[in-house]
Each structure stands twice: as C-alpha cells, then as structure tokens.
Amino acid sequence: MKTFKSRIYPDKKTISLLNSWFGQTRFIWNYYLNQRTVFFKDTAKGLSYVDNAKDLTQLKKREEYSWLKECPSQGLQQTLKHLDSSFKDFFSRGKGYPKFKKKGFTTDALHFPQGFTLNGNKLRIPKVKNPIKVKLHRNIKGNIRSIIVTKNKANQFYVSILTDYEPTLKPKLKKEIGVDVGLKDFVICSDGIKIKMPHFINNGDSKLKKLQRRLSKKTKGSANREKARLKVAKHQLHIANQRKDFLHKVSTKLINENQVIAIESLTVKGMIRNKKLSKHIANASWGKFGVLLNYKATWYGREIRTLDKYFPSSKMCNACGYIKEDLKLSDRTITCDGCGAVYDRDINASKNILQFSTVGVTES
C-alpha cells in the first residue's frame, strides 16, 4: 500500500461544507471516546466498533442530533473505525490513550472508502456538487483504494490517495555500508562519507520564535490573532516539509547506492529526556529516518541490519577491539590506547555498526 498526497483547492461553498463535516466527525470522535471511557469506568468492560456503529444509527434519529445526517455516513463510520484502532493500539502496542480533539488544534480528516472519482486533476466526493481541483505533482501508481481529505492548522486542504502499489525491485549491488547518525553530521557512513545536518532547521526555529512572540501579544478572539496564528502554522508546516524532504532524499540515496545498510538501534524517546539536547534530537528525526529506510528497503529489495543499542560502537576501536571507557562526548578524534590508531569517532562507530550488526528492524 502506498499513499500519494496532493494539495486540493475547493471553492468557498465546498470549504464551508467540508468545515461543517470536519466538525461533525470531530464531534463523533469526542462523543464516543467519552462514551467508551465512561462505560469502562462504570462496568470495567470495553465497547467495540460494532457497539458504537449501532449506537450512531440511533443517535442520528434523535432530533437534537439530526444535523449528523448532513455528513456522508461513511465518513462518520470511518471515524469510529479510527477510534477503535486507537484503542487497539493503546491496549496491544502500548501507545497513548486516545485524546479528545479540539477545533484548530488537530488536523481535520474525512475518510472516503468509496463513492469518489478522480479524473485528471478533478476530484469528486459524495454530497459535493462541484469538482475539486487537485494539484497532482506525480502520477498515481496502482489501483486507488480510498481517499482521505484533510485540513491542517494552516487551513490548507489535502487529499491522501491510498493505492495498491507494486514496487519494482532494484538491481542487486555488492556494496554494504554502516550508518551512524548524529546532530552536527546527520549521517556518517563507514566509507567516510558524511552528510551534514541542514542549516534550515535551526534557521527556521529563530523565525518561528519571532512569529510566536507576535502571536502571544495579540488579543484572544481577534482577527489579528487569527492572522498571526496562521503565520505560525504555515511556518511550522514549512519547517516540517523541509525536514521530511531532507529525510526522504538521504534515505533514498542510501537505498539506491547500497545493498546492505546497517544502522544502530536507538531509543529516541529515552534520549529526548536529555534537557540540553532534547530539541536537537527531536529536530533530527532519527526515528522517522529509520522508518523510511525500513519500508524503502522492503520495497526495493535491500537489507537492513541493526546493532543493539547497548553495544559500545563509539567506544570500541574497530582496528583492535580495545574499549575506551572514559570516552567523552566532546572527544571527536581518538587515539586508541590499545593499538595507537588515530581515528574519527563517528566513522569508527559506523564501521563497528556494519561489522557487528544483525538482520532486524530499526526502532523509532
């Protein structure tokens, strides 16, 4: 399965209609999240998607909730399915408890599993008379299964098109490489190649601070505050898109040039607890980088190997195996006390990652 995400440009009438539907799906999410929570506290039992779906049918028949009939029924049903999936992730995978959605603080979404058509750059969805203009920046590959129409905090509309995707395996290569990730240099490879962390991430933060300070001075509820909020949201989106673009380019480069990629298994959630480096680690998005490498390797016939997070890859000399226990974070060029070799700390670590890694899946 692969998703193609494109910007859409609905007219004013359609925007008003979509905003109304987003509000109804948000209400359904919050209503049944509260119902499930209260029911569990009272009975120590859970509710299923089927229970919620049956109740929704009766809810729409009540006069005070008749406005729920305006939204395509499949959109409301899909909201219940997403809520059910969130509870399953909470109980089985240890993810956070589902949260209530507040207008303006979350991305609004409406899922259409059927009833839509996409012809060229025109999208038609149920209960909308006029076609919606789509900016397709690449060809849609595979059979379209469903779409999700979303609106982000910057009031921009997008459509995510889910397809059955059959990737073409890339020709096999002989090259194997170890990859260490860092903050100054984002990627350090065992062959000596380094890819620096882009400057736009830090530069974007300084502008974001100015915009946020201006926002904090605006009167709540005023038109000027809404304008300032949109500027903040658009700049945050700009930074996120730049970061995503960088991660995709680096991961694709590694996949195209190497048959085997070895990377250290990192517990990013634990590392973010470091107060001095938490912001820089979060900006680096090492976890997302690992996810990209894994699914691209699966698609194109590459192999990902991982190194245990407790292995002393930086402390161990790759030439003789001596472990330097007193290694400091500030030590970048190291002289081995065992064999006298002088080596770059990060390149040495990437060599150890390649040598001692095993087949597995990177952690995020």
TIFI-837874 format. One line per field, with one value per residue (C-alpha): residue number from 0; x, y, z. Coordinates in nm, 3 decimals, padded with zeros to 5 digits. Each point is the difference from the previous one (the first is absolute). Layout:
N
i c(NUM ...) $
u c(X ...) $
v c(Y ...) $
w c(Z ...) $
This chain:
364
i c(0 1 2 3 4 5 6 7 8 9 10 11 12 13 14 15 16 17 18 19 20 21 22 23 24 25 26 27 28 29 30 31 32 33 34 35 36 37 38 39 40 41 42 43 44 45 46 47 48 49 50 51 52 53 54 55 56 57 58 59 60 61 62 63 64 65 66 67 68 69 70 71 72 73 74 75 76 77 78 79 80 81 82 83 84 85 86 87 88 89 90 91 92 93 94 95 96 97 98 99 100 101 102 103 104 105 106 107 108 109 110 111 112 113 114 115 116 117 118 119 120 121 122 123 124 125 126 127 128 129 130 131 132 133 134 135 136 137 138 139 140 141 142 143 144 145 146 147 148 149 150 151 152 153 154 155 156 157 158 159 160 161 162 163 164 165 166 167 168 169 170 171 172 173 174 175 176 177 178 179 180 181 182 183 184 185 186 187 188 189 190 191 192 193 194 195 196 197 198 199 200 201 202 203 204 205 206 207 208 209 210 211 212 213 214 215 216 217 218 219 220 221 222 223 224 225 226 227 228 229 230 231 232 233 234 235 236 237 238 239 240 241 242 243 244 245 246 247 248 249 250 251 252 253 254 255 256 257 258 259 260 261 262 263 264 265 266 267 268 269 270 271 272 273 274 275 276 277 278 279 280 281 282 283 284 285 286 287 288 289 290 291 292 293 294 295 296 297 298 299 300 301 302 303 304 305 306 307 308 309 310 311 312 313 314 315 316 317 318 319 320 321 322 323 324 325 326 327 328 329 330 331 332 333 334 335 336 337 338 339 340 341 342 343 344 345 346 347 348 349 350 351 352 353 354 355 356 357 358 359 360 361 362 363) $
u c(00.000 00.124 -00.144 00.024 -00.071 -00.102 -00.123 -00.364 -00.174 -00.374 -00.223 -00.155 -00.324 00.186 00.234 -00.302 -00.147 00.327 00.049 -00.348 00.076 00.333 -00.186 -00.244 00.277 00.181 -00.323 -00.045 00.359 -00.039 -00.352 00.096 00.338 -00.186 -00.259 00.268 00.188 -00.309 -00.125 00.334 00.010 -00.355 00.017 00.372 -00.094 00.080 -00.215 00.075 -00.033 -00.322 -00.148 00.083 -00.126 -00.339 -00.028 00.090 -00.295 -00.235 00.175 -00.065 -00.373 -00.024 -00.122 00.278 00.262 -00.176 00.274 00.231 -00.188 00.160 00.340 00.055 -00.078 00.319 00.207 -00.156 00.038 00.368 00.048 -00.131 00.241 00.295 -00.106 -00.023 00.350 00.134 -00.137 00.150 00.339 -00.032 -00.073 00.219 00.290 00.037 -00.081 -00.158 -00.367 -00.215 -00.038 -00.294 00.020 -00.030 -00.079 00.310 00.244 -00.011 -00.002 -00.358 -00.061 -00.283 00.047 -00.177 00.040 -00.230 -00.233 00.279 00.148 00.334 00.020 00.318 00.025 -00.368 -00.119 -00.365 -00.117 -00.347 -00.253 00.223 -00.138 00.306 00.322 00.304 00.323 00.297 00.365 00.154 00.378 00.061 -00.185 -00.224 00.131 -00.218 -00.372 -00.160 -00.152 -00.115 00.063 00.027 -00.076 00.183 00.038 00.310 00.049 00.096 -00.347 00.150 -00.194 00.158 -00.111 00.188 -00.055 00.059 00.092 00.107 00.365 00.233 00.355 00.269 00.300 00.329 00.302 00.208 00.324 00.311 00.047 -00.073 00.011 -00.024 -00.184 00.038 -00.235 00.096 -00.097 00.272 00.038 -00.337 00.145 00.353 00.075 00.261 00.158 00.081 -00.287 -00.178 -00.329 -00.032 -00.311 -00.169 00.018 -00.362 -00.123 00.171 -00.055 -00.371 -00.022 00.121 -00.271 -00.259 00.083 -00.063 -00.335 -00.103 00.092 -00.218 -00.284 00.021 -00.054 -00.323 -00.339 -00.170 -00.293 00.109 00.048 00.363 00.065 -00.143 00.228 00.300 -00.102 -00.014 00.350 00.133 -00.180 00.127 00.358 -00.019 -00.131 00.283 00.263 -00.167 -00.009 00.367 00.094 -00.212 00.152 00.353 -00.072 -00.149 00.297 00.260 -00.185 -00.057 00.369 00.108 -00.253 00.107 00.373 00.020 -00.129 00.045 -00.046 00.095 -00.130 00.005 -00.324 -00.080 -00.252 -00.083 -00.271 00.256 00.264 -00.242 -00.004 00.343 -00.095 00.300 -00.038 -00.373 -00.091 00.286 -00.078 -00.368 00.095 00.226 -00.293 00.218 -00.306 -00.173 00.322 00.008 -00.362 00.075 00.303 -00.196 -00.297 00.213 00.229 -00.305 -00.131 00.325 00.165 00.262 00.106 -00.005 00.220 -00.007 00.245 -00.113 -00.040 00.226 00.293 00.295 00.038 00.164 00.225 00.136 00.300 -00.090 00.365 00.081 -00.321 00.130 -00.284 00.070 -00.216 00.080 -00.116 -00.169 -00.262 00.245 00.263 -00.031 00.346 00.126 00.337 -00.046 00.178 00.019 00.160 00.079 -00.229 -00.141 -00.357 -00.312 -00.247 -00.310 00.158 00.140 -00.351 -00.152 00.263 -00.088 -00.370 00.064 00.227 -00.214 -00.356 -00.259 -00.313 -00.288 -00.226 00.105 -00.183 -00.157) $
v c(00.000 00.348 00.347 00.290 00.333 00.304 00.353 00.069 00.334 -00.016 00.302 00.207 -00.197 -00.331 00.135 00.093 -00.347 -00.178 00.207 -00.101 -00.368 00.025 00.136 -00.293 -00.262 00.176 -00.011 -00.374 -00.071 00.193 -00.134 -00.366 00.044 00.136 -00.278 -00.270 00.160 00.036 -00.350 -00.154 00.191 -00.113 -00.363 -00.082 -00.116 00.146 00.095 -00.115 00.169 -00.198 00.133 00.358 -00.042 -00.129 00.285 00.254 -00.119 00.072 00.327 00.142 -00.071 00.227 00.349 00.184 -00.188 -00.001 00.230 -00.302 -00.119 00.283 -00.173 -00.305 -00.301 -00.182 00.290 -00.038 -00.379 00.032 00.235 -00.274 -00.249 00.235 00.043 -00.379 -00.036 00.256 -00.203 -00.321 00.175 00.117 -00.347 -00.216 00.224 00.226 00.324 00.295 00.009 00.164 00.374 00.232 00.218 00.377 00.228 00.169 -00.217 -00.318 -00.090 -00.051 -00.308 -00.166 -00.354 -00.116 -00.376 00.025 00.232 00.228 00.046 00.146 00.103 00.185 00.295 -00.010 -00.175 -00.074 -00.109 -00.096 00.283 00.264 00.129 00.180 -00.190 00.091 00.106 -00.226 00.091 -00.334 00.037 -00.367 -00.283 -00.220 -00.358 -00.300 -00.048 00.267 -00.154 00.302 00.370 00.223 00.372 00.203 00.359 00.097 00.278 00.240 -00.047 -00.184 -00.289 -00.326 -00.337 -00.320 -00.269 -00.358 -00.248 -00.361 00.053 -00.251 00.140 -00.115 -00.163 00.178 -00.185 -00.173 00.168 -00.125 00.305 -00.020 00.301 00.088 00.318 00.201 00.295 00.321 00.362 00.197 -00.257 -00.168 -00.312 -00.138 -00.299 -00.270 00.097 00.346 00.193 00.251 00.182 00.314 00.100 00.271 00.355 00.081 -00.197 00.231 00.311 -00.076 -00.023 00.359 00.135 -00.219 00.154 00.351 -00.102 -00.169 00.310 00.213 -00.248 00.011 00.379 -00.013 00.021 -00.337 -00.032 00.287 -00.012 00.106 -00.295 -00.239 00.153 -00.039 -00.361 -00.084 00.142 -00.221 -00.306 00.057 00.043 -00.315 -00.186 00.142 -00.127 -00.342 -00.028 00.096 -00.263 -00.267 00.082 -00.027 -00.336 -00.142 00.112 -00.147 -00.330 -00.038 00.070 -00.274 -00.247 00.070 -00.037 -00.293 -00.357 -00.030 00.290 -00.048 00.251 00.023 -00.073 00.316 00.070 00.355 00.047 -00.058 00.221 00.295 00.014 00.163 00.365 00.147 -00.201 -00.086 00.271 -00.089 -00.374 00.065 00.219 -00.274 -00.246 -00.312 -00.217 00.118 -00.056 -00.363 -00.051 00.138 -00.225 -00.308 00.032 00.110 -00.297 -00.230 00.159 -00.012 -00.323 00.144 -00.139 00.192 -00.119 00.141 00.024 -00.040 00.339 -00.107 -00.097 00.243 00.094 00.336 -00.127 -00.307 00.033 -00.166 -00.092 -00.191 -00.019 00.206 00.177 00.353 00.025 00.365 00.129 00.342 00.148 00.278 -00.250 -00.006 -00.120 -00.290 -00.165 -00.365 -00.099 -00.359 00.025 00.372 00.049 00.350 00.001 00.213 -00.091 -00.011 -00.182 -00.257 -00.045 -00.053 -00.265 -00.183 00.025 -00.169 -00.268 -00.102 00.065 -00.272 -00.023 00.178 00.305 00.342 00.145 00.345) $
w c(00.000 -00.085 00.058 -00.243 00.168 -00.206 00.068 -00.089 -00.057 00.086 -00.072 00.280 00.007 00.018 00.271 00.212 -00.052 00.081 00.315 00.112 -00.063 00.179 00.303 -00.012 -00.021 00.285 00.204 -00.071 00.108 00.327 00.070 -00.031 00.164 00.303 -00.023 -00.005 00.290 00.220 -00.085 00.097 00.331 00.084 -00.113 -00.044 -00.352 -00.340 -00.298 -00.354 -00.337 -00.062 00.325 -00.096 -00.358 00.121 00.246 -00.270 -00.212 00.291 00.085 -00.348 00.041 00.304 -00.083 00.186 -00.204 -00.339 -00.137 -00.005 -00.310 -00.202 00.001 -00.225 00.218 -00.103 00.135 00.346 -00.012 -00.090 00.296 00.228 -00.162 00.058 00.363 00.038 -00.150 00.249 00.291 -00.143 -00.031 00.360 00.140 -00.226 -00.102 00.303 -00.183 00.179 00.097 -00.273 00.050 -00.051 -00.310 00.025 -00.292 -00.138 00.195 -00.210 -00.367 -00.118 -00.213 -00.192 -00.133 -00.320 -00.067 -00.304 -00.194 -00.128 -00.348 -00.112 -00.365 -00.090 00.238 00.102 00.317 00.072 00.346 00.129 00.066 -00.167 -00.329 -00.138 -00.079 00.211 -00.170 00.083 -00.052 -00.099 00.013 -00.093 -00.171 00.213 -00.015 00.079 00.062 00.219 00.314 00.201 00.059 00.305 -00.027 00.266 00.116 00.198 00.254 -00.278 -00.158 -00.299 -00.151 -00.118 -00.131 00.085 -00.264 00.119 -00.273 -00.052 -00.087 -00.167 00.026 -00.241 00.168 -00.062 -00.143 00.267 00.105 00.176 00.221 00.373 00.228 00.368 00.099 00.318 00.064 00.174 00.062 -00.178 -00.277 -00.050 -00.165 00.033 -00.222 00.044 -00.335 00.141 -00.161 00.226 -00.065 00.209 00.187 -00.214 00.135 -00.084 00.302 00.251 -00.212 -00.018 00.379 00.047 -00.231 00.169 00.338 -00.137 -00.147 00.325 00.202 -00.227 00.037 00.380 -00.004 -00.202 00.169 00.026 -00.237 -00.222 -00.377 00.040 00.230 -00.261 -00.265 00.231 00.081 -00.371 -00.051 00.280 -00.136 -00.356 00.118 00.214 -00.303 -00.212 00.247 00.018 -00.380 -00.028 00.259 -00.171 -00.340 00.143 00.167 -00.319 -00.211 00.239 00.048 -00.376 -00.068 00.243 -00.144 -00.359 00.067 00.244 00.022 00.377 00.242 00.365 00.254 00.377 00.185 00.194 00.278 -00.106 00.263 00.275 -00.161 -00.024 00.380 -00.020 00.073 -00.182 -00.321 -00.007 -00.251 -00.236 00.021 -00.074 -00.300 -00.135 -00.027 00.027 00.065 -00.318 -00.193 00.116 -00.108 -00.349 -00.040 00.102 -00.231 -00.297 00.057 -00.003 -00.319 -00.196 00.120 00.235 00.337 00.330 00.285 00.351 00.288 00.359 00.169 00.290 -00.223 00.060 -00.367 00.075 00.279 -00.180 -00.231 -00.330 -00.063 00.321 00.205 00.294 00.189 00.120 00.313 00.077 -00.341 00.020 -00.232 -00.086 -00.122 -00.379 -00.109 00.212 00.052 00.093 00.323 -00.124 -00.344 -00.035 -00.301 -00.052 -00.130 -00.041 00.275 -00.224 -00.294 00.245 00.144 -00.345 -00.078 00.322 -00.086 -00.334 00.147 00.299 -00.123 -00.065 -00.216 00.171 00.009 00.125 00.300 00.003) $
